[in-house]
Amino acid sequence: MGGPTLRVVQASVLAFTVAGMSADMAGQAPARPTPGRAASARKWVVPRTPWGHPDLQGIWDNGTTTPLERPAEFAGREFLTDEELAARTLEVATRAENRPASAAADVELAYNNEWWDRGAPLKRTSLILNPPDGKLPALTAEGKQLMAQREEARRRRGPADSWVDRPLQERCILYHGVPPFPTGYNNNYQIAQTPTYVAIRYEMMAETRMIPLDGRPHLGPRVRQWMGNSRGHWEGDTLVVETTDYSDKTTFRFPAANDSLRVIERFTRVGKDLVDYQFTVHNPAVYTRPWTAVLPLEATDGPIYEYACHEGNYGIAGVLSGHRAQEKKEAEDAAKKGLR
Protein backbone atom coordinates (compact mmCIF):
# COMPACT_ATOMS: atom_id res chain seq x y z
CA MET A 1 0.00 0.00 0.00
CA GLY A 2 1.15 3.54 -0.57
CA GLY A 3 3.49 4.69 -3.33
CA PRO A 4 3.66 7.97 -5.24
CA THR A 5 0.35 7.60 -7.09
CA LEU A 6 -1.76 6.84 -4.02
CA ARG A 7 0.01 9.50 -1.98
CA VAL A 8 -0.67 12.17 -4.61
CA VAL A 9 -4.40 11.37 -4.59
CA GLN A 10 -4.59 11.34 -0.81
CA ALA A 11 -2.39 14.39 -0.44
CA SER A 12 -4.64 16.32 -2.80
CA VAL A 13 -7.67 15.39 -0.68
CA LEU A 14 -5.85 16.38 2.50
CA ALA A 15 -4.70 19.62 0.92
CA PHE A 16 -8.36 20.50 0.33
CA THR A 17 -9.23 19.61 3.94
CA VAL A 18 -6.32 21.61 5.32
CA ALA A 19 -7.22 24.59 3.16
CA GLY A 20 -10.47 24.80 5.06
CA MET A 21 -8.68 24.40 8.37
CA SER A 22 -6.23 27.16 7.46
CA ALA A 23 -9.07 29.49 6.59
CA ASP A 24 -10.74 28.77 9.92
CA MET A 25 -7.47 29.50 11.71
CA ALA A 26 -7.30 32.84 9.93
CA GLY A 27 -10.85 33.68 10.96
CA GLN A 28 -12.29 33.14 7.48
CA ALA A 29 -14.98 30.79 6.28
CA PRO A 30 -13.50 27.62 4.70
CA ALA A 31 -14.06 26.96 1.05
CA ARG A 32 -17.30 25.10 0.40
CA PRO A 33 -16.66 21.50 -0.79
CA THR A 34 -18.01 20.35 -4.08
CA PRO A 35 -21.16 18.15 -3.89
CA GLY A 36 -19.19 15.11 -5.01
CA ARG A 37 -16.61 15.47 -2.30
CA ALA A 38 -19.24 16.18 0.35
CA ALA A 39 -21.22 13.09 -0.61
CA SER A 40 -18.08 10.96 -0.58
CA ALA A 41 -17.12 12.27 2.86
CA ARG A 42 -20.56 11.36 4.26
CA LYS A 43 -20.13 7.71 3.24
CA TRP A 44 -17.04 7.16 5.36
CA VAL A 45 -17.49 6.49 9.09
CA VAL A 46 -14.67 6.83 11.60
CA PRO A 47 -13.76 3.31 12.82
CA ARG A 48 -13.84 2.82 16.58
CA THR A 49 -12.19 0.58 19.12
CA PRO A 50 -14.34 -1.80 21.21
CA TRP A 51 -14.31 0.81 23.98
CA GLY A 52 -15.49 3.61 21.67
CA HIS A 53 -12.40 5.69 20.88
CA PRO A 54 -11.59 6.53 17.25
CA ASP A 55 -9.33 3.75 15.95
CA LEU A 56 -5.90 5.04 14.94
CA GLN A 57 -4.26 1.64 15.09
CA GLY A 58 -2.10 0.43 12.25
CA ILE A 59 1.15 1.28 10.51
CA TRP A 60 1.47 4.75 9.01
CA ASP A 61 4.02 6.49 6.80
CA ASN A 62 4.72 10.25 6.95
CA GLY A 63 7.41 10.35 4.24
CA THR A 64 7.20 13.39 1.97
CA THR A 65 9.55 15.65 0.05
CA THR A 66 7.48 18.74 0.81
CA PRO A 67 9.71 21.10 2.83
CA LEU A 68 8.87 22.41 6.27
CA GLU A 69 9.20 26.02 5.11
CA ARG A 70 7.86 27.47 1.86
CA PRO A 71 10.58 28.01 -0.78
CA ALA A 72 11.00 31.54 -2.11
CA GLU A 73 9.81 30.48 -5.56
CA PHE A 74 6.35 29.79 -4.09
CA ALA A 75 6.05 32.92 -1.99
CA GLY A 76 2.40 33.83 -1.48
CA ARG A 77 1.19 30.42 -2.75
CA GLU A 78 -0.15 27.75 -0.40
CA PHE A 79 -0.55 25.05 -3.05
CA LEU A 80 1.18 23.74 -6.16
CA THR A 81 -0.65 23.58 -9.44
CA ASP A 82 -1.59 20.12 -10.71
CA GLU A 83 1.19 20.40 -13.29
CA GLU A 84 3.79 21.34 -10.69
CA LEU A 85 2.70 18.51 -8.41
CA ALA A 86 2.89 16.00 -11.27
CA ALA A 87 6.39 17.18 -12.22
CA ARG A 88 7.68 16.93 -8.66
CA THR A 89 6.11 13.52 -8.16
CA LEU A 90 7.76 12.25 -11.34
CA GLU A 91 11.14 13.68 -10.29
CA VAL A 92 10.97 11.89 -6.92
CA ALA A 93 9.81 8.62 -8.47
CA THR A 94 12.64 8.60 -11.04
CA ARG A 95 15.41 10.16 -8.95
CA ALA A 96 17.16 6.82 -8.44
CA GLU A 97 17.43 6.42 -12.21
CA ASN A 98 19.40 9.66 -12.51
CA ARG A 99 22.51 8.80 -10.52
CA PRO A 100 25.68 10.86 -11.04
CA ALA A 101 28.18 9.52 -13.55
CA SER A 102 30.97 10.04 -11.01
CA ALA A 103 31.24 7.21 -8.48
CA ALA A 104 32.56 9.63 -5.84
CA ALA A 105 29.59 11.95 -6.31
CA ASP A 106 27.25 8.96 -6.14
CA VAL A 107 28.71 7.80 -2.82
CA GLU A 108 28.32 11.31 -1.39
CA LEU A 109 24.55 10.92 -1.73
CA ALA A 110 24.68 8.63 1.34
CA TYR A 111 23.86 5.06 0.37
CA ASN A 112 23.19 6.24 -3.21
CA ASN A 113 19.83 7.36 -4.55
CA GLU A 114 18.51 3.81 -4.84
CA TRP A 115 18.39 3.45 -1.06
CA TRP A 116 16.21 6.47 -0.36
CA ASP A 117 12.50 6.23 0.41
CA ARG A 118 11.59 9.88 0.73
CA GLY A 119 7.89 9.63 -0.06
CA ALA A 120 6.23 11.96 -2.53
CA PRO A 121 5.38 15.66 -2.46
CA LEU A 122 2.12 16.97 -1.08
CA LYS A 123 0.16 19.55 -3.01
CA ARG A 124 1.07 22.05 -0.32
CA THR A 125 4.13 24.25 -0.88
CA SER A 126 5.17 23.87 2.76
CA LEU A 127 4.28 21.79 5.79
CA ILE A 128 3.87 24.97 7.84
CA LEU A 129 0.24 26.11 7.88
CA ASN A 130 0.59 29.03 10.23
CA PRO A 131 2.14 31.65 9.94
CA PRO A 132 0.38 32.00 6.58
CA ASP A 133 3.65 32.75 4.76
CA GLY A 134 4.74 29.16 5.38
CA LYS A 135 7.88 30.25 7.23
CA LEU A 136 9.12 29.72 10.77
CA PRO A 137 8.42 32.81 12.91
CA ALA A 138 11.16 35.29 13.67
CA LEU A 139 13.52 34.51 16.53
CA THR A 140 13.24 36.38 19.79
CA ALA A 141 16.28 38.25 21.14
CA GLU A 142 16.83 35.33 23.50
CA GLY A 143 16.46 32.88 20.61
CA LYS A 144 19.07 34.71 18.55
CA GLN A 145 21.45 34.71 21.49
CA LEU A 146 20.89 31.00 22.06
CA MET A 147 21.52 30.15 18.41
CA ALA A 148 24.66 32.30 18.37
CA GLN A 149 25.97 30.61 21.50
CA ARG A 150 25.43 27.18 20.00
CA GLU A 151 27.12 28.15 16.76
CA GLU A 152 30.09 29.60 18.63
CA ALA A 153 30.39 26.45 20.74
CA ARG A 154 30.40 24.31 17.58
CA ARG A 155 32.98 26.58 15.95
CA ARG A 156 35.22 26.55 19.00
CA ARG A 157 35.09 22.81 19.62
CA GLY A 158 34.94 21.68 16.03
CA PRO A 159 32.65 19.01 14.59
CA ALA A 160 34.24 16.03 16.37
CA ASP A 161 36.23 17.07 19.44
CA SER A 162 34.31 14.33 21.28
CA TRP A 163 31.46 11.93 20.65
CA VAL A 164 29.13 14.46 22.30
CA ASP A 165 29.73 16.80 19.36
CA ARG A 166 28.21 14.32 16.95
CA PRO A 167 24.47 14.28 16.17
CA LEU A 168 22.18 12.13 18.33
CA GLN A 169 21.19 10.20 15.19
CA GLU A 170 24.80 9.26 14.53
CA ARG A 171 25.16 8.11 18.14
CA CYS A 172 22.05 5.90 17.84
CA ILE A 173 20.30 7.78 20.65
CA LEU A 174 17.43 9.61 18.98
CA TYR A 175 16.37 10.38 15.45
CA HIS A 176 12.92 11.90 15.24
CA GLY A 177 11.83 13.21 18.60
CA VAL A 178 8.47 14.97 19.00
CA PRO A 179 7.15 15.97 16.56
CA PRO A 180 8.63 13.42 14.13
CA PHE A 181 9.81 15.00 10.90
CA PRO A 182 10.12 12.85 7.77
CA THR A 183 13.56 11.73 6.63
CA GLY A 184 14.95 9.79 3.69
CA TYR A 185 13.77 6.37 4.89
CA ASN A 186 12.16 4.47 7.79
CA ASN A 187 9.28 6.96 7.98
CA ASN A 188 6.97 4.35 9.49
CA TYR A 189 5.04 4.47 12.76
CA GLN A 190 2.92 1.79 14.41
CA ILE A 191 0.08 2.97 16.64
CA ALA A 192 -1.52 0.72 19.26
CA GLN A 193 -4.30 1.69 21.67
CA THR A 194 -5.87 0.65 24.97
CA PRO A 195 -8.59 2.54 26.84
CA THR A 196 -5.93 4.35 28.89
CA TYR A 197 -2.84 4.49 26.63
CA VAL A 198 -1.75 5.19 23.09
CA ALA A 199 1.62 3.77 22.05
CA ILE A 200 3.51 5.01 18.99
CA ARG A 201 6.41 2.87 17.79
CA TYR A 202 8.94 4.63 15.55
CA GLU A 203 10.66 2.41 13.01
CA MET A 204 13.70 4.71 12.91
CA MET A 205 15.86 4.10 15.99
CA ALA A 206 13.10 1.90 17.45
CA GLU A 207 11.77 4.55 19.85
CA THR A 208 8.38 4.01 21.46
CA ARG A 209 6.22 6.72 22.95
CA MET A 210 3.81 5.70 25.74
CA ILE A 211 1.07 8.33 26.03
CA PRO A 212 -1.29 8.09 29.05
CA LEU A 213 -4.90 9.15 28.52
CA ASP A 214 -6.04 9.00 32.16
CA GLY A 215 -5.61 12.67 33.03
CA ARG A 216 -2.43 12.31 35.08
CA PRO A 217 -0.25 15.45 35.24
CA HIS A 218 3.09 15.87 33.48
CA LEU A 219 6.13 14.70 35.41
CA GLY A 220 7.50 18.24 35.61
CA PRO A 221 10.88 19.76 34.72
CA ARG A 222 12.79 17.68 37.29
CA VAL A 223 12.31 14.65 35.01
CA ARG A 224 13.42 15.40 31.45
CA GLN A 225 13.36 12.93 28.60
CA TRP A 226 14.77 12.77 25.08
CA MET A 227 11.29 12.94 23.53
CA GLY A 228 9.73 14.97 26.32
CA ASN A 229 6.84 13.92 28.51
CA SER A 230 3.53 13.33 26.69
CA ARG A 231 -0.05 13.35 27.96
CA GLY A 232 -3.09 12.78 25.75
CA HIS A 233 -6.85 13.19 25.71
CA TRP A 234 -9.68 13.01 23.19
CA GLU A 235 -11.47 16.05 21.83
CA GLY A 236 -14.30 14.56 19.83
CA ASP A 237 -12.66 12.32 17.22
CA THR A 238 -9.24 13.94 17.59
CA LEU A 239 -6.44 12.64 19.81
CA VAL A 240 -4.70 15.66 21.35
CA VAL A 241 -1.23 15.10 22.83
CA GLU A 242 0.72 17.71 24.80
CA THR A 243 4.47 17.16 25.24
CA THR A 244 6.67 19.11 27.66
CA ASP A 245 9.82 18.67 29.76
CA TYR A 246 12.29 17.93 26.99
CA SER A 247 15.91 17.20 27.83
CA ASP A 248 18.15 20.17 27.06
CA LYS A 249 20.46 17.64 25.38
CA THR A 250 17.84 16.94 22.75
CA THR A 251 18.67 18.69 19.48
CA PHE A 252 15.84 20.37 17.60
CA ARG A 253 15.39 22.82 14.80
CA PHE A 254 13.49 24.54 17.60
CA PRO A 255 15.62 23.99 20.73
CA ALA A 256 14.27 23.34 24.21
CA ALA A 257 15.26 26.50 26.05
CA ASN A 258 14.31 27.71 29.52
CA ASP A 259 11.56 25.10 29.85
CA SER A 260 9.57 26.96 27.20
CA LEU A 261 9.16 24.23 24.57
CA ARG A 262 5.67 22.73 24.41
CA VAL A 263 4.29 20.78 21.45
CA ILE A 264 0.59 20.09 20.86
CA GLU A 265 -0.16 17.27 18.39
CA ARG A 266 -3.54 16.44 16.85
CA PHE A 267 -4.31 13.07 15.25
CA THR A 268 -7.62 12.79 13.32
CA ARG A 269 -8.60 9.78 11.22
CA VAL A 270 -10.01 11.29 8.02
CA GLY A 271 -10.13 8.23 5.79
CA LYS A 272 -9.54 4.51 5.63
CA ASP A 273 -5.89 5.05 4.77
CA LEU A 274 -5.26 8.58 6.05
CA VAL A 275 -4.71 10.38 9.36
CA ASP A 276 -4.58 14.18 9.46
CA TYR A 277 -1.65 14.91 11.77
CA GLN A 278 -0.98 18.49 12.81
CA PHE A 279 1.29 19.92 15.47
CA THR A 280 1.77 23.33 17.02
CA VAL A 281 5.09 24.36 18.54
CA HIS A 282 4.99 26.81 21.46
CA ASN A 283 8.49 28.03 22.25
CA PRO A 284 8.27 31.68 23.42
CA ALA A 285 11.92 31.78 24.50
CA VAL A 286 12.99 31.10 20.92
CA TYR A 287 10.19 32.15 18.54
CA THR A 288 8.09 35.31 18.56
CA ARG A 289 4.89 33.31 18.06
CA PRO A 290 3.67 29.69 17.94
CA TRP A 291 3.70 27.89 14.59
CA THR A 292 1.65 25.02 13.18
CA ALA A 293 2.47 22.40 10.55
CA VAL A 294 0.60 19.52 8.92
CA LEU A 295 2.08 16.13 8.09
CA PRO A 296 -0.38 13.50 6.78
CA LEU A 297 0.03 9.88 7.86
CA GLU A 298 -0.71 7.36 5.10
CA ALA A 299 -1.50 3.70 5.83
CA THR A 300 1.24 1.36 4.70
CA ASP A 301 1.93 -2.36 4.75
CA GLY A 302 3.95 -3.71 7.65
CA PRO A 303 5.67 -4.99 9.51
CA ILE A 304 7.75 -2.44 11.38
CA TYR A 305 11.32 -3.68 11.00
CA GLU A 306 14.06 -3.79 13.62
CA TYR A 307 16.44 -0.85 13.45
CA ALA A 308 19.69 -2.32 14.78
CA CYS A 309 21.61 0.95 14.79
CA HIS A 310 24.59 -0.17 16.87
CA GLU A 311 24.99 -3.60 15.31
CA GLY A 312 28.36 -3.53 13.53
CA ASN A 313 28.42 0.26 13.87
CA TYR A 314 31.94 1.70 13.77
CA GLY A 315 30.80 5.14 12.66
CA ILE A 316 31.71 7.14 15.79
CA ALA A 317 35.15 5.53 16.07
CA GLY A 318 35.78 6.21 12.40
CA VAL A 319 34.63 9.83 12.57
CA LEU A 320 36.69 10.66 15.66
CA SER A 321 39.83 8.90 14.44
CA GLY A 322 39.46 10.57 11.07
CA HIS A 323 39.32 14.02 12.66
CA ARG A 324 42.32 13.24 14.88
CA ALA A 325 44.26 12.23 11.77
CA GLN A 326 43.19 15.44 10.02
CA GLU A 327 44.25 17.55 12.99
CA LYS A 328 47.64 15.80 13.10
CA LYS A 329 48.21 16.46 9.42
CA GLU A 330 47.22 20.12 9.78
CA ALA A 331 49.66 20.50 12.70
CA GLU A 332 52.45 18.84 10.71
CA ASP A 333 51.76 21.09 7.70
CA ALA A 334 51.79 24.16 9.95
CA ALA A 335 55.10 23.07 11.49
CA LYS A 336 56.65 22.62 8.03
CA LYS A 337 55.57 26.10 7.00
CA GLY A 338 57.10 27.50 10.18
CA LEU A 339 60.49 26.02 9.29
CA ARG A 340 60.59 27.68 5.88
C-alpha positions in Angstrom: 0.0 0.0 0.0 1.2 3.5 -0.6 3.5 4.7 -3.3 3.7 8.0 -5.2 0.3 7.6 -7.1 -1.8 6.8 -4.0 0.0 9.5 -2.0 -0.7 12.2 -4.6 -4.4 11.4 -4.6 -4.6 11.3 -0.8 -2.4 14.4 -0.4 -4.6 16.3 -2.8 -7.7 15.4 -0.7 -5.9 16.4 2.5 -4.7 19.6 0.9 -8.4 20.5 0.3 -9.2 19.6 3.9 -6.3 21.6 5.3 -7.2 24.6 3.2 -10.5 24.8 5.1 -8.7 24.4 8.4 -6.2 27.2 7.5 -9.1 29.5 6.6 -10.7 28.8 9.9 -7.5 29.5 11.7 -7.3 32.8 9.9 -10.9 33.7 11.0 -12.3 33.1 7.5 -15.0 30.8 6.3 -13.5 27.6 4.7 -14.1 27.0 1.0 -17.3 25.1 0.4 -16.7 21.5 -0.8 -18.0 20.3 -4.1 -21.2 18.2 -3.9 -19.2 15.1 -5.0 -16.6 15.5 -2.3 -19.2 16.2 0.3 -21.2 13.1 -0.6 -18.1 11.0 -0.6 -17.1 12.3 2.9 -20.6 11.4 4.3 -20.1 7.7 3.2 -17.0 7.2 5.4 -17.5 6.5 9.1 -14.7 6.8 11.6 -13.8 3.3 12.8 -13.8 2.8 16.6 -12.2 0.6 19.1 -14.3 -1.8 21.2 -14.3 0.8 24.0 -15.5 3.6 21.7 -12.4 5.7 20.9 -11.6 6.5 17.2 -9.3 3.8 15.9 -5.9 5.0 14.9 -4.3 1.6 15.1 -2.1 0.4 12.3 1.2 1.3 10.5 1.5 4.7 9.0 4.0 6.5 6.8 4.7 10.3 7.0 7.4 10.4 4.2 7.2 13.4 2.0 9.6 15.7 0.0 7.5 18.7 0.8 9.7 21.1 2.8 8.9 22.4 6.3 9.2 26.0 5.1 7.9 27.5 1.9 10.6 28.0 -0.8 11.0 31.5 -2.1 9.8 30.5 -5.6 6.3 29.8 -4.1 6.1 32.9 -2.0 2.4 33.8 -1.5 1.2 30.4 -2.8 -0.1 27.8 -0.4 -0.5 25.1 -3.0 1.2 23.7 -6.2 -0.6 23.6 -9.4 -1.6 20.1 -10.7 1.2 20.4 -13.3 3.8 21.3 -10.7 2.7 18.5 -8.4 2.9 16.0 -11.3 6.4 17.2 -12.2 7.7 16.9 -8.7 6.1 13.5 -8.2 7.8 12.2 -11.3 11.1 13.7 -10.3 11.0 11.9 -6.9 9.8 8.6 -8.5 12.6 8.6 -11.0 15.4 10.2 -9.0 17.2 6.8 -8.4 17.4 6.4 -12.2 19.4 9.7 -12.5 22.5 8.8 -10.5 25.7 10.9 -11.0 28.2 9.5 -13.6 31.0 10.0 -11.0 31.2 7.2 -8.5 32.6 9.6 -5.8 29.6 12.0 -6.3 27.3 9.0 -6.1 28.7 7.8 -2.8 28.3 11.3 -1.4 24.5 10.9 -1.7 24.7 8.6 1.3 23.9 5.1 0.4 23.2 6.2 -3.2 19.8 7.4 -4.5 18.5 3.8 -4.8 18.4 3.5 -1.1 16.2 6.5 -0.4 12.5 6.2 0.4 11.6 9.9 0.7 7.9 9.6 -0.1 6.2 12.0 -2.5 5.4 15.7 -2.5 2.1 17.0 -1.1 0.2 19.5 -3.0 1.1 22.0 -0.3 4.1 24.2 -0.9 5.2 23.9 2.8 4.3 21.8 5.8 3.9 25.0 7.8 0.2 26.1 7.9 0.6 29.0 10.2 2.1 31.6 9.9 0.4 32.0 6.6 3.6 32.8 4.8 4.7 29.2 5.4 7.9 30.2 7.2 9.1 29.7 10.8 8.4 32.8 12.9 11.2 35.3 13.7 13.5 34.5 16.5 13.2 36.4 19.8 16.3 38.3 21.1 16.8 35.3 23.5 16.5 32.9 20.6 19.1 34.7 18.5 21.5 34.7 21.5 20.9 31.0 22.1 21.5 30.1 18.4 24.7 32.3 18.4 26.0 30.6 21.5 25.4 27.2 20.0 27.1 28.2 16.8 30.1 29.6 18.6 30.4 26.4 20.7 30.4 24.3 17.6 33.0 26.6 15.9 35.2 26.5 19.0 35.1 22.8 19.6 34.9 21.7 16.0 32.6 19.0 14.6 34.2 16.0 16.4 36.2 17.1 19.4 34.3 14.3 21.3 31.5 11.9 20.7 29.1 14.5 22.3 29.7 16.8 19.4 28.2 14.3 17.0 24.5 14.3 16.2 22.2 12.1 18.3 21.2 10.2 15.2 24.8 9.3 14.5 25.2 8.1 18.1 22.0 5.9 17.8 20.3 7.8 20.7 17.4 9.6 19.0 16.4 10.4 15.4 12.9 11.9 15.2 11.8 13.2 18.6 8.5 15.0 19.0 7.2 16.0 16.6 8.6 13.4 14.1 9.8 15.0 10.9 10.1 12.8 7.8 13.6 11.7 6.6 15.0 9.8 3.7 13.8 6.4 4.9 12.2 4.5 7.8 9.3 7.0 8.0 7.0 4.3 9.5 5.0 4.5 12.8 2.9 1.8 14.4 0.1 3.0 16.6 -1.5 0.7 19.3 -4.3 1.7 21.7 -5.9 0.6 25.0 -8.6 2.5 26.8 -5.9 4.4 28.9 -2.8 4.5 26.6 -1.7 5.2 23.1 1.6 3.8 22.0 3.5 5.0 19.0 6.4 2.9 17.8 8.9 4.6 15.6 10.7 2.4 13.0 13.7 4.7 12.9 15.9 4.1 16.0 13.1 1.9 17.5 11.8 4.5 19.9 8.4 4.0 21.5 6.2 6.7 23.0 3.8 5.7 25.7 1.1 8.3 26.0 -1.3 8.1 29.1 -4.9 9.1 28.5 -6.0 9.0 32.2 -5.6 12.7 33.0 -2.4 12.3 35.1 -0.2 15.4 35.2 3.1 15.9 33.5 6.1 14.7 35.4 7.5 18.2 35.6 10.9 19.8 34.7 12.8 17.7 37.3 12.3 14.6 35.0 13.4 15.4 31.5 13.4 12.9 28.6 14.8 12.8 25.1 11.3 12.9 23.5 9.7 15.0 26.3 6.8 13.9 28.5 3.5 13.3 26.7 0.0 13.3 28.0 -3.1 12.8 25.8 -6.9 13.2 25.7 -9.7 13.0 23.2 -11.5 16.1 21.8 -14.3 14.6 19.8 -12.7 12.3 17.2 -9.2 13.9 17.6 -6.4 12.6 19.8 -4.7 15.7 21.3 -1.2 15.1 22.8 0.7 17.7 24.8 4.5 17.2 25.2 6.7 19.1 27.7 9.8 18.7 29.8 12.3 17.9 27.0 15.9 17.2 27.8 18.1 20.2 27.1 20.5 17.6 25.4 17.8 16.9 22.7 18.7 18.7 19.5 15.8 20.4 17.6 15.4 22.8 14.8 13.5 24.5 17.6 15.6 24.0 20.7 14.3 23.3 24.2 15.3 26.5 26.0 14.3 27.7 29.5 11.6 25.1 29.8 9.6 27.0 27.2 9.2 24.2 24.6 5.7 22.7 24.4 4.3 20.8 21.4 0.6 20.1 20.9 -0.2 17.3 18.4 -3.5 16.4 16.9 -4.3 13.1 15.2 -7.6 12.8 13.3 -8.6 9.8 11.2 -10.0 11.3 8.0 -10.1 8.2 5.8 -9.5 4.5 5.6 -5.9 5.1 4.8 -5.3 8.6 6.1 -4.7 10.4 9.4 -4.6 14.2 9.5 -1.7 14.9 11.8 -1.0 18.5 12.8 1.3 19.9 15.5 1.8 23.3 17.0 5.1 24.4 18.5 5.0 26.8 21.5 8.5 28.0 22.3 8.3 31.7 23.4 11.9 31.8 24.5 13.0 31.1 20.9 10.2 32.2 18.5 8.1 35.3 18.6 4.9 33.3 18.1 3.7 29.7 17.9 3.7 27.9 14.6 1.7 25.0 13.2 2.5 22.4 10.6 0.6 19.5 8.9 2.1 16.1 8.1 -0.4 13.5 6.8 0.0 9.9 7.9 -0.7 7.4 5.1 -1.5 3.7 5.8 1.2 1.4 4.7 1.9 -2.4 4.7 3.9 -3.7 7.6 5.7 -5.0 9.5 7.8 -2.4 11.4 11.3 -3.7 11.0 14.1 -3.8 13.6 16.4 -0.9 13.5 19.7 -2.3 14.8 21.6 1.0 14.8 24.6 -0.2 16.9 25.0 -3.6 15.3 28.4 -3.5 13.5 28.4 0.3 13.9 31.9 1.7 13.8 30.8 5.1 12.7 31.7 7.1 15.8 35.1 5.5 16.1 35.8 6.2 12.4 34.6 9.8 12.6 36.7 10.7 15.7 39.8 8.9 14.4 39.5 10.6 11.1 39.3 14.0 12.7 42.3 13.2 14.9 44.3 12.2 11.8 43.2 15.4 10.0 44.3 17.5 13.0 47.6 15.8 13.1 48.2 16.5 9.4 47.2 20.1 9.8 49.7 20.5 12.7 52.4 18.8 10.7 51.8 21.1 7.7 51.8 24.2 10.0 55.1 23.1 11.5 56.7 22.6 8.0 55.6 26.1 7.0 57.1 27.5 10.2 60.5 26.0 9.3 60.6 27.7 5.9 
